[in-house]
Amino acid sequence: MAQDVKLHESWKQPLADTFAMPFMQTLRAFLVAEKAAGKVIFPKGSQYFRALDLTPLDAVRVVILGQDPYHGPGQAHGLAFSVLPGVRTPPSLVNIFKELQSDLGVAPARHGFLDHWARQGVLLLNSVLTVEQAQAASHQGKGWEQFTDAVIRLVNARPDPVVFLLWGAYAQRKAAFVDSVERGGRHLVIKSAHPSPLSAHNGFLGSRPFSRTNAFLEAHGHAPIDWSLPPVVEADRPGV
């Protein structure tokens, strides 16, 4: 998989040993077999690592952890919680936009395409990077979790403080090893309920993650994130 992946140069050498691990070869074989069997896999192969392509390792300022890609046609494109232009904004992202408006007064965008965040250093990382169409969680336990653990460990090892937004128990378990400020480390970990409609009212809405993130970044000499989303223009659309 290491020979044909599309990701920013800053990740390639740090992840070289991970790409060479047996579990990654097993994962590649699984994906090849699934496609050979006629199964539709999301996102496209060129977009598996889009989060790592848009956000260089040395530019990561915020990590938002998701679980699986969306499994509907035209949705997933390699960024957690984001959907392609022209696709209806999913319910979890609707709630993220609601909290953003409540927190910072940013009006909800008319699309759910989050490239603008990723290009500013917000690593929108799913734990599992592929899924079969219409089969939620179908690629869990195939090796992706080990790969994304390695990604998180690389970010955790960076000397610059990073904000980890951990929405829901799954994300909180996955990043439990992060060197957080509350444990004497350098990274700010903000935990809350997941923004899904099932849990958003149990602690996500009202958690003010965006203003807290920017306050921390500015306190450490970094520019805040511009959480507003500009209108999508044709040049912004990822390649097919």
HUVENMO-V701719 format. One record per backbone hydrogen bond with DSSP energy under -1.0 kcal/mol. CO is the residue of the C=O (numbers start at 0). NH is the residue of the N-H. E is the energy in kcal/mol with one decimal. If there is no record, write none. Layout:
co:CO nh:NH e:E
co:CO nh:NH e:E
//
This chain:
co:7 nh:10 e:-1.9
co:10 nh:14 e:-2.0
co:12 nh:15 e:-1.3
co:14 nh:18 e:-2.7
co:15 nh:19 e:-1.4
co:17 nh:20 e:-1.4
co:20 nh:23 e:-1.0
co:20 nh:24 e:-1.3
co:21 nh:25 e:-2.3
co:22 nh:26 e:-2.1
co:23 nh:27 e:-2.4
co:24 nh:28 e:-2.2
co:25 nh:29 e:-2.1
co:26 nh:30 e:-2.4
co:27 nh:31 e:-2.5
co:28 nh:32 e:-2.3
co:29 nh:33 e:-2.5
co:30 nh:34 e:-2.2
co:31 nh:35 e:-2.3
co:32 nh:36 e:-1.6
co:33 nh:38 e:-2.1
co:34 nh:37 e:-1.7
co:39 nh:132 e:-2.8
co:41 nh:130 e:-1.9
co:43 nh:46 e:-2.2
co:44 nh:47 e:-1.1
co:46 nh:49 e:-1.7
co:48 nh:52 e:-1.2
co:49 nh:53 e:-2.6
co:50 nh:54 e:-1.3
co:51 nh:7 e:-1.2
co:55 nh:58 e:-1.5
co:56 nh:59 e:-1.1
co:60 nh:162 e:-2.3
co:61 nh:122 e:-3.4
co:62 nh:164 e:-3.2
co:63 nh:124 e:-1.5
co:66 nh:127 e:-2.4
co:70 nh:133 e:-2.4
co:71 nh:74 e:-1.6
co:74 nh:83 e:-1.1
co:78 nh:81 e:-1.3
co:83 nh:86 e:-1.8
co:89 nh:93 e:-2.2
co:90 nh:94 e:-2.0
co:91 nh:95 e:-1.8
co:92 nh:96 e:-2.5
co:93 nh:97 e:-2.0
co:94 nh:98 e:-2.4
co:95 nh:99 e:-2.3
co:96 nh:100 e:-2.2
co:97 nh:101 e:-2.3
co:98 nh:102 e:-2.8
co:99 nh:103 e:-2.8
co:99 nh:105 e:-1.1
co:100 nh:104 e:-1.5
co:111 nh:82 e:-2.4
co:113 nh:117 e:-1.8
co:114 nh:118 e:-2.6
co:116 nh:119 e:-1.5
co:116 nh:121 e:-1.6
co:117 nh:120 e:-1.6
co:120 nh:60 e:-3.1
co:120 nh:61 e:-2.2
co:122 nh:63 e:-2.6
co:122 nh:124 e:-1.3
co:123 nh:79 e:-2.0
co:124 nh:65 e:-2.7
co:130 nh:41 e:-3.1
co:131 nh:134 e:-2.2
co:134 nh:137 e:-1.7
co:136 nh:139 e:-1.3
co:138 nh:141 e:-1.0
co:142 nh:146 e:-1.6
co:143 nh:147 e:-2.8
co:144 nh:148 e:-1.9
co:145 nh:149 e:-1.7
co:146 nh:150 e:-1.6
co:147 nh:151 e:-2.4
co:148 nh:152 e:-2.4
co:149 nh:153 e:-1.8
co:150 nh:154 e:-2.0
co:151 nh:155 e:-2.8
co:152 nh:156 e:-1.6
co:154 nh:157 e:-1.4
co:161 nh:187 e:-1.5
co:162 nh:62 e:-2.9
co:163 nh:189 e:-2.9
co:164 nh:64 e:-1.4
co:165 nh:191 e:-1.7
co:167 nh:171 e:-1.9
co:168 nh:172 e:-2.4
co:169 nh:173 e:-2.2
co:170 nh:174 e:-2.0
co:172 nh:175 e:-1.3
co:174 nh:177 e:-1.7
co:177 nh:179 e:-1.8
co:178 nh:186 e:-2.3
co:179 nh:182 e:-1.3
co:179 nh:184 e:-3.4
co:180 nh:183 e:-2.1
co:186 nh:180 e:-2.6
co:187 nh:163 e:-3.1
co:189 nh:165 e:-2.6
co:191 nh:167 e:-3.0
co:195 nh:198 e:-1.8
co:195 nh:199 e:-2.6
co:198 nh:201 e:-2.4
co:199 nh:203 e:-1.1
co:199 nh:204 e:-2.7
co:203 nh:206 e:-2.3
co:207 nh:211 e:-1.6
co:208 nh:212 e:-1.9
co:209 nh:213 e:-2.2
co:210 nh:214 e:-2.3
co:211 nh:215 e:-1.9
co:212 nh:216 e:-2.5
co:213 nh:217 e:-2.7
co:214 nh:218 e:-2.0
co:215 nh:219 e:-1.1
co:216 nh:221 e:-2.9
co:217 nh:220 e:-1.7
co:224 nh:226 e:-1.1
co:232 nh:235 e:-2.0
co:233 nh:236 e:-1.2
//
